């Protein structure tokens, strides 16, 4: 996996913190903390945060392909924008507070979220460096991964019950839905997480995952379609890495669909033998 792609991924991870910080400070708080999460706007292909209800309601968004921070009105039209290239995190936060205050928000409340120091990627941006948006191909590649995953997850949500809305979580930067299954195991609800990670401590490259919980016994895990395999270190889930994808876009979509549906079918069967997702 190229250093350029990893650097672009971490820069995006830092850039979405402006959205999470605004949601945490100004949006209506929700018990599952989803007010700090992001949604994907499929038409604009941007990350969008929770709505902020002020005299002029707005949302903070990020154009990933250009690393541009945007404030949107209720019609998803841009009110203000800031290309982050050449800007520090502190400069971006100052701009965000200024523009949010113009819209009637108590902008001084906006502060970056804290994460465990060993569980968030370190980067020169955390130490005063500036954003670098010149690596357009890798930023666009990551944008495409999120856009394509969104469509795949939408299709899954349409076929299963009790799946959450698709969220991008600012801590680990994964896009996922969580499927709740009937029943419990040793007092723990049965769930299957289906999603995409742009890379993390498990794999430096982008990958898709389907993870049943509580984790099943790993001694007899079934085979998977689409060249997927089972990850069993620290967590258990079906995985397909970006480097395993077929060379053409259409074939990739079919491969990813086959992997996700196969993995979801097996994940549900592992948690509830005799019950599986529609194929």
C-alpha positions in Angstrom: 0.0 0.0 0.0 1.5 3.3 -1.0 2.6 5.9 1.5 0.7 8.5 -0.5 -2.6 6.7 0.0 -1.9 6.3 3.7 -1.1 9.9 4.1 -4.2 11.0 2.2 -6.3 8.7 4.4 -4.9 10.1 7.6 -5.3 13.7 6.3 -9.0 13.0 5.6 -9.3 11.4 9.1 -8.1 14.7 10.6 -10.2 16.8 8.3 -13.5 15.1 9.3 -12.8 16.1 12.9 -14.1 19.5 12.2 -17.5 17.9 11.4 -17.5 15.7 14.5 -16.5 18.6 16.7 -19.4 20.7 15.5 -21.9 17.9 15.9 -20.6 17.2 19.5 -20.8 20.9 20.4 -23.9 22.2 18.7 -26.2 19.4 17.4 -29.0 17.8 19.4 -27.2 15.1 21.5 -28.3 11.5 20.9 -27.7 8.5 23.2 -25.7 6.6 20.7 -23.4 9.6 20.0 -24.5 9.6 16.3 -24.7 13.4 16.5 -20.9 13.3 16.3 -20.9 11.0 13.3 -21.0 11.8 9.6 -23.4 10.8 6.8 -22.5 10.4 3.1 -24.3 12.6 0.6 -24.5 10.4 -2.5 -25.3 13.2 -4.9 -22.6 15.6 -3.8 -20.2 12.8 -2.8 -19.2 14.6 0.4 -19.2 13.9 4.1 -22.0 15.7 6.0 -22.4 16.3 9.7 -25.5 16.6 11.9 -27.8 19.5 11.4 -27.2 22.5 13.7 -30.4 24.3 14.6 -29.7 28.1 14.8 -31.3 31.2 13.4 -29.8 30.0 10.1 -29.6 26.1 10.3 -26.5 24.6 8.8 -24.4 21.5 8.4 -20.6 21.2 8.3 -19.4 19.1 5.3 -16.1 18.0 3.8 -15.4 17.6 0.1 -12.9 14.7 0.3 -11.5 14.8 -3.2 -10.2 18.4 -2.6 -10.0 18.6 1.2 -12.4 21.5 1.3 -14.5 22.3 4.4 -18.0 23.6 3.6 -21.0 24.9 5.5 -24.3 23.9 3.9 -27.8 25.4 4.3 -30.9 23.3 4.6 -31.1 23.0 0.8 -27.5 21.5 0.8 -26.2 24.7 -0.9 -22.8 26.1 0.1 -22.9 29.0 2.5 -19.1 29.2 3.0 -16.1 27.1 2.1 -12.4 26.8 3.1 -9.9 24.8 1.1 -7.8 23.2 3.8 -4.7 23.0 1.7 -1.9 24.9 3.4 -4.0 25.4 6.6 -3.4 24.0 10.0 -6.0 22.3 12.2 -6.0 25.5 14.4 -6.6 27.7 11.4 -9.4 25.5 10.2 -11.0 25.6 13.6 -10.7 29.5 13.8 -12.5 29.7 10.4 -15.2 27.2 11.4 -15.9 29.1 14.6 -16.1 32.5 12.8 -18.4 31.2 10.1 -20.6 29.3 12.5 -21.0 32.4 14.7 -22.2 34.3 11.7 -25.1 31.8 11.4 -26.1 32.3 15.1 -24.2 29.4 16.7 -22.4 29.5 20.0 -19.3 28.7 18.1 -16.8 28.9 21.0 -18.2 25.6 22.1 -16.6 23.9 19.1 -13.6 21.9 20.3 -11.9 18.8 18.9 -12.9 15.5 20.3 -10.5 13.5 22.5 -9.5 10.0 21.7 -7.3 7.5 23.4 -3.7 8.4 22.3 -2.9 4.9 21.1 -6.2 4.6 19.2 -6.0 7.5 16.8 -3.4 8.0 14.1 -0.6 10.3 14.8 0.4 12.7 12.1 2.2 16.0 11.7 -1.2 17.7 11.5 -1.5 17.1 15.2 1.7 19.1 15.8 1.0 22.2 13.7 1.7 21.0 10.1 -0.6 22.1 7.2 -2.9 20.0 5.1 -1.6 18.8 1.7 -4.3 18.4 -1.0 -2.1 18.0 -4.0 -2.4 14.2 -4.0 -5.6 14.3 -6.0 -5.6 10.7 -7.3 -5.4 9.1 -3.9 -8.0 11.5 -2.4 -10.3 10.6 -5.3 -9.6 6.9 -4.8 -10.7 7.1 -1.2 -13.7 9.2 -2.2 -14.7 6.5 -4.7 -14.4 3.8 -2.0 -16.8 5.6 0.3 -19.2 6.3 -2.6 -19.2 2.7 -3.8 -19.6 1.3 -0.3 -22.5 3.6 0.4 -24.4 2.0 -2.5 -23.6 -1.5 -1.4 -24.7 -0.8 2.1 -27.9 0.8 0.9 -28.7 -2.5 -1.0 -28.0 -4.5 2.2 -30.2 -2.3 4.3 -33.1 -2.8 1.8 -32.9 -6.6 2.3 -32.6 -7.0 6.1 -34.5 -5.8 9.0 -33.3 -3.8 12.0 -30.3 -2.2 10.3 -29.1 1.2 11.5 -28.6 4.2 9.2 -25.2 4.3 7.4 -22.8 6.3 9.5 -19.1 7.3 9.2 -17.6 7.3 12.7 -15.0 10.0 13.4 -12.9 7.9 15.8 -12.0 5.1 13.4 -13.2 6.7 10.1 -15.2 3.6 9.2 -18.5 3.6 7.2 -20.9 1.0 8.6 -24.4 -0.2 9.4 -25.1 -2.4 12.4 -27.7 -5.1 12.0 -29.5 -6.1 15.2 -30.7 -9.8 15.3 -33.4 -11.2 17.6 -32.2 -12.9 20.7 -29.3 -12.8 23.1 -26.2 -14.9 23.8 -25.1 -14.9 27.5 -26.9 -11.6 28.0 -25.3 -9.9 25.0 -27.4 -8.7 22.0 -26.7 -10.4 18.6 -25.4 -8.0 16.0 -23.5 -7.9 12.7 -21.5 -4.9 11.7 -21.1 -4.4 7.9 -18.8 -1.7 6.7 -15.7 -0.3 5.2 -12.4 1.0 6.7 -10.0 3.1 4.7 -7.2 1.4 6.7 -6.2 1.1 10.4 -4.0 -0.9 12.7 -5.4 -4.2 11.4 -4.7 -3.4 7.8 -3.0 -0.3 6.4 -4.9 -0.5 3.2 -8.7 0.0 2.7 -10.9 -3.0 3.4 -14.5 -4.2 3.8 -15.6 -6.2 6.8 -18.6 -8.2 8.1 -18.2 -8.8 11.8 -20.7 -11.0 13.9 -20.9 -10.3 17.6 -20.5 -12.0 20.1 -17.5 -13.4 18.2 -18.1 -16.9 17.0 -15.8 -19.9 17.5 -13.1 -19.6 14.9 -12.3 -23.3 14.5 -14.9 -24.0 11.8 -15.5 -20.7 9.9 -17.1 -21.2 6.5 -15.6 -20.3 3.1 -16.4 -16.8 1.6 -17.1 -15.6 -1.9 -15.3 -12.8 -3.6 -11.9 -13.8 -2.3 -12.8 -12.8 1.2 -11.2 -14.3 4.3 -11.7 -14.4 8.0 -9.8 -12.1 10.3 -9.4 -13.7 13.8 -6.8 -11.6 15.6 -8.3 -9.4 18.4 -11.6 -9.4 16.5 -13.5 -11.8 14.3 -14.9 -10.8 10.9 -14.9 -11.5 7.2 -12.5 -9.2 5.3 -11.9 -8.2 1.7 -8.9 -6.0 1.1 -8.7 -3.4 -1.7 -5.6 -5.1 -3.1 -7.7 -8.2 -3.7 -10.2 -6.4 -5.9 -10.5 -7.3 -9.6 -9.0 -4.9 -12.1 -12.1 -3.4 -13.7 -14.7 -1.3 -12.0 -17.7 -3.4 -12.9 -16.1 -6.6 -11.9 -15.0 -5.0 -8.6 -18.7 -4.0 -7.8 -19.8 -7.6 -8.5 -17.0 -9.0 -6.4 -17.7 -6.7 -3.5 -21.4 -7.5 -3.6 -20.7 -11.2 -3.7 -18.3 -10.9 -0.7 -20.7 -8.8 1.4 -23.8 -10.9 0.8 -21.9 -14.2 1.4 -20.2 -12.9 4.5 -23.5 -11.5 5.9 -25.2 -14.8 5.2 -22.6 -16.7 7.1 -22.3 -14.2 9.9 -26.0 -14.4 10.7 -25.9 -18.2 10.5 -23.0 -18.3 12.9 -24.9 -16.3 15.4 -28.3 -17.9 14.8 -28.0 -21.3 13.1 -30.9 -21.8 10.8 -31.4 -18.1 10.2 -29.6 -16.3 7.4 -29.9 -13.1 5.3 -31.7 -13.2 1.9 -29.3 -13.9 -0.9 
